[in-house]
């Protein structure tokens, strides 16, 4: 819920951000993880998609932070 509020508040920044597709892929992976958790007992599959989502989120955070720091200089 907090993530959706953040996305709504910064919607224009997200639309013009070149890293938004990576954030969308992260959301797809997390959604797939939650769906797999509800549907069945695919523990290995669920953990793999959760790891992929966390890795995408880490890359998005890093690249966004670097670009923000470069704007300051």
VENGIKA-V386573 format. One record per residue. N is the residue number from 0. OMEGA is omega in whole degrees, -180 to 180 (none if undefined). NEAR is the number of other ideal C-beta (glycine too) atoms within 10 Angstrom. Layout:
n:N omega:OMEGA near:NEAR
n:N omega:OMEGA near:NEAR
//
This chain:
n:0 omega:179 near:5
n:1 omega:178 near:6
n:2 omega:178 near:9
n:3 omega:177 near:8
n:4 omega:178 near:9
n:5 omega:-180 near:11
n:6 omega:179 near:13
n:7 omega:-178 near:9
n:8 omega:-179 near:10
n:9 omega:-175 near:11
n:10 omega:-179 near:10
n:11 omega:177 near:8
n:12 omega:180 near:11
n:13 omega:180 near:15
n:14 omega:-176 near:8
n:15 omega:-178 near:8
n:16 omega:179 near:16
n:17 omega:-180 near:9
n:18 omega:-178 near:15
n:19 omega:177 near:13
n:20 omega:178 near:11
n:21 omega:177 near:16
n:22 omega:177 near:18
n:23 omega:177 near:13
n:24 omega:176 near:16
n:25 omega:178 near:20
n:26 omega:178 near:14
n:27 omega:179 near:14
n:28 omega:179 near:19
n:29 omega:177 near:18
n:30 omega:178 near:12
n:31 omega:178 near:16
n:32 omega:-180 near:20
n:33 omega:179 near:12
n:34 omega:178 near:12
n:35 omega:179 near:18
n:36 omega:-180 near:14
n:37 omega:-173 near:7
n:38 omega:-173 near:9
n:39 omega:-175 near:10
n:40 omega:179 near:8
n:41 omega:-171 near:12
n:42 omega:-178 near:10
n:43 omega:179 near:7
n:44 omega:-179 near:13
n:45 omega:-180 near:18
n:46 omega:179 near:12
n:47 omega:179 near:14
n:48 omega:177 near:21
n:49 omega:177 near:17
n:50 omega:179 near:12
n:51 omega:178 near:17
n:52 omega:179 near:19
n:53 omega:178 near:14
n:54 omega:177 near:12
n:55 omega:179 near:20
n:56 omega:178 near:17
n:57 omega:179 near:11
n:58 omega:178 near:15
n:59 omega:180 near:19
n:60 omega:-180 near:14
n:61 omega:-177 near:11
n:62 omega:177 near:14
n:63 omega:179 near:16
n:64 omega:179 near:10
n:65 omega:179 near:10
n:66 omega:178 near:12
n:67 omega:178 near:9
n:68 omega:179 near:9
n:69 omega:177 near:8
n:70 omega:180 near:7
n:71 omega:-177 near:5
n:72 omega:none near:4
//
